[in-house]
Amino acid sequence: MNRFITSILGYVKFFLIFLALIFLSDQLWNWFEGDSLLRNAVAVTIAIMLGDLGRLLFKRFTQRKER
């Protein structure tokens, strides 16, 4: 069961980081095309938060697993 949870959390981490990278690149592309700077700043902040959330979830689970 522990191996199953580890694989699921690995996929969640990958998904969140991949989603953050796609979201970030999309918002940067929109910014270069002249969209609202404030909207893109908020969107980039959300993308960074998604990436950090994926990293923190993985880090927290691996610390719990080592105990």
Biotite code that builds the C-alpha atoms (Angstrom):
import biotite.structure as struc

atoms = struc.array([
    struc.Atom([0.000, 0.000, 0.000], chain_id="A", res_id=1, res_name="MET", atom_name="CA", element="C"),
    struc.Atom([2.872, 2.356, 0.802], chain_id="A", res_id=2, res_name="ASN", atom_name="CA", element="C"),
    struc.Atom([4.364, 1.809, -2.661], chain_id="A", res_id=3, res_name="ARG", atom_name="CA", element="C"),
    struc.Atom([0.988, 2.624, -4.224], chain_id="A", res_id=4, res_name="PHE", atom_name="CA", element="C"),
    struc.Atom([0.742, 5.922, -2.313], chain_id="A", res_id=5, res_name="ILE", atom_name="CA", element="C"),
    struc.Atom([4.317, 6.766, -3.287], chain_id="A", res_id=6, res_name="THR", atom_name="CA", element="C"),
    struc.Atom([3.553, 6.254, -6.963], chain_id="A", res_id=7, res_name="SER", atom_name="CA", element="C"),
    struc.Atom([0.382, 8.353, -6.740], chain_id="A", res_id=8, res_name="ILE", atom_name="CA", element="C"),
    struc.Atom([2.227, 11.200, -5.002], chain_id="A", res_id=9, res_name="LEU", atom_name="CA", element="C"),
    struc.Atom([4.947, 10.992, -7.641], chain_id="A", res_id=10, res_name="GLY", atom_name="CA", element="C"),
    struc.Atom([2.352, 11.456, -10.358], chain_id="A", res_id=11, res_name="TYR", atom_name="CA", element="C"),
    struc.Atom([0.730, 14.315, -8.414], chain_id="A", res_id=12, res_name="VAL", atom_name="CA", element="C"),
    struc.Atom([4.116, 16.018, -8.076], chain_id="A", res_id=13, res_name="LYS", atom_name="CA", element="C"),
    struc.Atom([4.815, 15.573, -11.784], chain_id="A", res_id=14, res_name="PHE", atom_name="CA", element="C"),
    struc.Atom([1.343, 16.857, -12.688], chain_id="A", res_id=15, res_name="PHE", atom_name="CA", element="C"),
    struc.Atom([1.584, 19.968, -10.502], chain_id="A", res_id=16, res_name="LEU", atom_name="CA", element="C"),
    struc.Atom([5.055, 20.887, -11.729], chain_id="A", res_id=17, res_name="ILE", atom_name="CA", element="C"),
    struc.Atom([4.127, 20.192, -15.363], chain_id="A", res_id=18, res_name="PHE", atom_name="CA", element="C"),
    struc.Atom([0.928, 22.229, -14.967], chain_id="A", res_id=19, res_name="LEU", atom_name="CA", element="C"),
    struc.Atom([2.899, 25.081, -13.433], chain_id="A", res_id=20, res_name="ALA", atom_name="CA", element="C"),
    struc.Atom([5.418, 25.065, -16.293], chain_id="A", res_id=21, res_name="LEU", atom_name="CA", element="C"),
    struc.Atom([2.713, 25.024, -18.962], chain_id="A", res_id=22, res_name="ILE", atom_name="CA", element="C"),
    struc.Atom([0.766, 27.753, -17.186], chain_id="A", res_id=23, res_name="PHE", atom_name="CA", element="C"),
    struc.Atom([3.908, 29.857, -16.771], chain_id="A", res_id=24, res_name="LEU", atom_name="CA", element="C"),
    struc.Atom([4.943, 29.514, -20.410], chain_id="A", res_id=25, res_name="SER", atom_name="CA", element="C"),
    struc.Atom([1.407, 30.305, -21.582], chain_id="A", res_id=26, res_name="ASP", atom_name="CA", element="C"),
    struc.Atom([1.222, 33.432, -19.455], chain_id="A", res_id=27, res_name="GLN", atom_name="CA", element="C"),
    struc.Atom([4.665, 34.608, -20.555], chain_id="A", res_id=28, res_name="LEU", atom_name="CA", element="C"),
    struc.Atom([3.628, 34.092, -24.177], chain_id="A", res_id=29, res_name="TRP", atom_name="CA", element="C"),
    struc.Atom([0.471, 36.136, -23.572], chain_id="A", res_id=30, res_name="ASN", atom_name="CA", element="C"),
    struc.Atom([2.531, 38.858, -21.907], chain_id="A", res_id=31, res_name="TRP", atom_name="CA", element="C"),
    struc.Atom([4.809, 39.122, -24.946], chain_id="A", res_id=32, res_name="PHE", atom_name="CA", element="C"),
    struc.Atom([1.710, 39.465, -27.121], chain_id="A", res_id=33, res_name="GLU", atom_name="CA", element="C"),
    struc.Atom([0.520, 42.464, -25.082], chain_id="A", res_id=34, res_name="GLY", atom_name="CA", element="C"),
    struc.Atom([-1.987, 41.112, -22.556], chain_id="A", res_id=35, res_name="ASP", atom_name="CA", element="C"),
    struc.Atom([-2.591, 42.774, -19.213], chain_id="A", res_id=36, res_name="SER", atom_name="CA", element="C"),
    struc.Atom([0.554, 42.854, -17.112], chain_id="A", res_id=37, res_name="LEU", atom_name="CA", element="C"),
    struc.Atom([-1.359, 42.638, -13.817], chain_id="A", res_id=38, res_name="LEU", atom_name="CA", element="C"),
    struc.Atom([-3.338, 39.571, -14.914], chain_id="A", res_id=39, res_name="ARG", atom_name="CA", element="C"),
    struc.Atom([-0.172, 37.861, -16.077], chain_id="A", res_id=40, res_name="ASN", atom_name="CA", element="C"),
    struc.Atom([1.663, 38.726, -12.860], chain_id="A", res_id=41, res_name="ALA", atom_name="CA", element="C"),
    struc.Atom([-1.097, 37.030, -10.853], chain_id="A", res_id=42, res_name="VAL", atom_name="CA", element="C"),
    struc.Atom([-1.066, 34.039, -13.207], chain_id="A", res_id=43, res_name="ALA", atom_name="CA", element="C"),
    struc.Atom([2.713, 33.653, -12.959], chain_id="A", res_id=44, res_name="VAL", atom_name="CA", element="C"),
    struc.Atom([2.455, 33.833, -9.164], chain_id="A", res_id=45, res_name="THR", atom_name="CA", element="C"),
    struc.Atom([-0.128, 31.030, -9.248], chain_id="A", res_id=46, res_name="ILE", atom_name="CA", element="C"),
    struc.Atom([2.155, 28.978, -11.509], chain_id="A", res_id=47, res_name="ALA", atom_name="CA", element="C"),
    struc.Atom([5.058, 29.397, -9.096], chain_id="A", res_id=48, res_name="ILE", atom_name="CA", element="C"),
    struc.Atom([2.809, 28.403, -6.200], chain_id="A", res_id=49, res_name="MET", atom_name="CA", element="C"),
    struc.Atom([1.711, 25.234, -8.042], chain_id="A", res_id=50, res_name="LEU", atom_name="CA", element="C"),
    struc.Atom([5.331, 24.285, -8.651], chain_id="A", res_id=51, res_name="GLY", atom_name="CA", element="C"),
    struc.Atom([6.224, 24.851, -5.004], chain_id="A", res_id=52, res_name="ASP", atom_name="CA", element="C"),
    struc.Atom([3.194, 22.879, -3.856], chain_id="A", res_id=53, res_name="LEU", atom_name="CA", element="C"),
    struc.Atom([4.301, 19.883, -5.906], chain_id="A", res_id=54, res_name="GLY", atom_name="CA", element="C"),
    struc.Atom([7.839, 20.142, -4.541], chain_id="A", res_id=55, res_name="ARG", atom_name="CA", element="C"),
    struc.Atom([6.670, 20.508, -0.932], chain_id="A", res_id=56, res_name="LEU", atom_name="CA", element="C"),
    struc.Atom([4.249, 17.580, -1.154], chain_id="A", res_id=57, res_name="LEU", atom_name="CA", element="C"),
    struc.Atom([6.992, 15.325, -2.428], chain_id="A", res_id=58, res_name="PHE", atom_name="CA", element="C"),
    struc.Atom([9.499, 16.564, 0.170], chain_id="A", res_id=59, res_name="LYS", atom_name="CA", element="C"),
    struc.Atom([7.044, 16.118, 3.029], chain_id="A", res_id=60, res_name="ARG", atom_name="CA", element="C"),
    struc.Atom([6.097, 12.608, 1.969], chain_id="A", res_id=61, res_name="PHE", atom_name="CA", element="C"),
    struc.Atom([9.706, 11.480, 1.566], chain_id="A", res_id=62, res_name="THR", atom_name="CA", element="C"),
    struc.Atom([10.540, 12.807, 5.058], chain_id="A", res_id=63, res_name="GLN", atom_name="CA", element="C"),
    struc.Atom([7.605, 10.880, 6.515], chain_id="A", res_id=64, res_name="ARG", atom_name="CA", element="C"),
    struc.Atom([8.696, 7.750, 4.646], chain_id="A", res_id=65, res_name="LYS", atom_name="CA", element="C"),
    struc.Atom([12.256, 7.915, 6.047], chain_id="A", res_id=66, res_name="GLU", atom_name="CA", element="C"),
    struc.Atom([11.059, 7.836, 9.668], chain_id="A", res_id=67, res_name="ARG", atom_name="CA", element="C"),
])
